[in-house]
Amino acid sequence: MKFPKDRITILIVLFASMLCGQADAQVMSDSLVLQRVMSYVQRITDEPKQINTNVYVRNYFRTDKRNFTLMAIPSMYAISKGSREYVGETYSNILIEDNTIKSANVQVETGTIPHHRSAMPIMLKYLLPNIYGATMIDNQILSPFNRHNMRLYKYKVTNLTDNRAEIVFRPKRYNTQLVSGSAIADRKSGRIIRIKLKGEYDMITFNIDATMGKFGIRSLFPKTCDIESKFHFMGNVLTVSHHSVYDNPVTLPDSIKNSHDIALMNDIRPIPLTEEIETLYEKKRVKDVLEKQRKDSLAMDSISKKKRWDKVLWDVLGDHVINRIRGNFGTEGQGSFRISPILNPLYLSYSKRKGITYKMKIRGNYNFSLNSELSLNINAGYSFKQKQLYFNIPLKYTFNKKRHGYVEIEVGNGNRISNSSIVEQVKNEKTDSIDWNKMNLDYFKDFYLKFNANYDLSEKWSLQPGFIFHKRVAVDTKGFEIAEKPTKYYSFAPTMQIQFRPQGWNGPIFTTDYERGIKGVGKADMEYERFEFDASWRKHYHSLRTLSLRAGCGFYTSKSHDSYFLDYTNFREQNIPGGWNDDWTGEFQLLNSNWYNASEYYVRANATYESPLMLLSRIPYVGRLMEMERIYANALIVEHLCPYIEYGYGFTNRFFSMGLFVATSNRNFEGFGCRFGFELFRDW
């Protein structure tokens, strides 16, 4: 039987149409699955925003390679010597609110690490990945299952059954903020059932395997989460594994806290131990028995005393000098403290003006209730170039956290301040042959005492009254003594700050500062009046991009004829330089410090754009290590500088942060400089 040619043509067209229709249906199906996954979290917003859950975590550490530098890494001191294998277990009750752990109560903790210390606690946040959020892990790692990050990833969807699909994802650009892996998803609801991903961040190469919850808000969090990771640093290599189980049925009484009862852990452990971990526990048990026998032996008394002191020097003194010191105090742990390492080269920073600076911080707080606390901060830095110690110590009592109600007293010393007017008086009153130029008369040391109180009248308005006392002492007193002029100058001034936030805390902030120097209060010998106006706005965009804008001005309306100092609140040099997270935005990096105190007015404007994937991240090999990048533009108008402009580019990675800046003044090239700081283990 023969078909006419026209019928054959029609059949071919119909068959091709069917094939195209099936292909289109497959593409539509793939796209639909991704859309449902990306929008899954919006469909369960009626669920409660916070949950309590009992969490079991088991970790295992194996030191493959190590050297003396391992003890300098935060939290690694305890495992930097002795055995090469350690295990630890914890059973905790945690409160999760808005996809963040708000509180964690460790009730039972056992393991083989000496003194029940923790190692690499940084890994705990990897155990609760927020896979639907913009970032997965503590404002880090851009999630492939957030619609705003889709442009950064490539996807391949394979339908496994009528109900399930596999989504394979990989980044379009290899960067430390991106991950690759696969997920099993429910095709109808978009719920991710299981996810596997791998990445590299902060010197840690990790593989995460998480099985998600099944219903409601708990489907946004893992039911179980396994992590296999590798840590590399200066020849040290560690293999670390973590296993966590959430929503355990056993709820322990609140009275049980920080228990080290191994029998209790055996009763509540949701999964059996592996043979390898049981062997480690047995080795520790035998070691503890032998240690007890040695302590009980009188024959070893003299030797044991020597070993005991060696142990104290190694475990206590060495640990506290090299690593951070932290702890809790109070009958129920209401207080906490944290001290930065006393001797650790990672706390060095560099800037053109101050040279190398060593920093140290001490933090402490005590909670009286959920709405009140007392906090003390000690910040110090020593500039080797200036040979000067900087410090500020604020003590704050918060009586109403909801309204930011607090009173604060702060003592400290500022940057060395210049005052040409006083120097000119000294020179003019003594016109003999003395060479004043050889004397360092321009600079004064500054010590201050400041008190202020703050209260938010509403989401839009805040008031902050206070006062400030300054004692300024001439650096070189010889010239002042020859001219029979005082070497010390005092000032006392009430202050008032008014802050207006038209869109609340998420919009622009307008601030007015007023300060009035009063002569005759205490030893105060100068009068002045100063106004400052400031506007700032930090706009957060998707995928960790941020635009920071700031503009302001300040001026003196009156001042003493015989003595005064030009000293502004919002236009000053930061005397204790910080790292990347201490906010370089809004600062002039190359401006000579004398200009901060040389003009009766100033007008400033600052803009900074920050993004994790911008310029250097596009360069192969180098770009994969870039975490964040910034572009700076700063402008200033003061007397004799009209204008002063700075341009800059900065970046940070797991090792250090650096900013490169170029400046012009009065349209002439001013100079080039850089700012550098170690960023190693800043989040550890």
Buried (B, 14 or more C-beta within 10 A) or exposed (E): EEEEEEEEEEEEEEEEEEEEEEEEEEEEBBEBBBEBBBEBBEEBEEEEEEBEBBBBBBBBBBBEEBEEEBBBBBBBBBBBBEBEBBBBBBBBBBBBEEBBBEEEBBBBBBBBBBEBBBBBEBBBBBBBBBBBBBBBBBEBBBBBBBBBBBEBBEBEBEBEEEEBBBBBBBBEBBBBBBBBBBBBBBBEBBBBBBBBBBBBBBBBEBBBBBBBBEEEBBBBBBBBBBBBBBBBBEEBBBBBBBBBBBBBEEEBEEEBBEBEEBEBBEEBBBEEBEEEBEEBBEEBEEEEEEEEEEEEEEEEEEEBEEEEEEEEEEBEEBBBEBBBBEEEEEEEEBBBBEBBBEEBEBBBBBBBBBEEBBBBBBBBBBBEEEEBBBBBBBBBBBBEEBEBEBBBBBBBBBBEBEBEBBBBBBBBBBBBBBBEBBBEBBBEEBEEEBEBEEBEBBBBBBEBBBBBBBBBEEEBEBEBBBBBBBBBBBBBBEBBEBBEBBBBBBBBBBBBBBBEBEEEEEEBBBBEBBBBBBBEBEEBBBBBBBBBBBBBBBEEEEBBBBBBBBBBBBBBEEBBEEBBBBBBBBBBBBBBBBBBEBEBBBBBBBBBBEBBBBBBBBBBBBBBBBBBBBEBBEEEEEBBBBBBBBBBEBBBBBEEBEBBBBBBBBBBBBBBBBBBBBBBBEEEEBEEBBBBBBBBBBBB
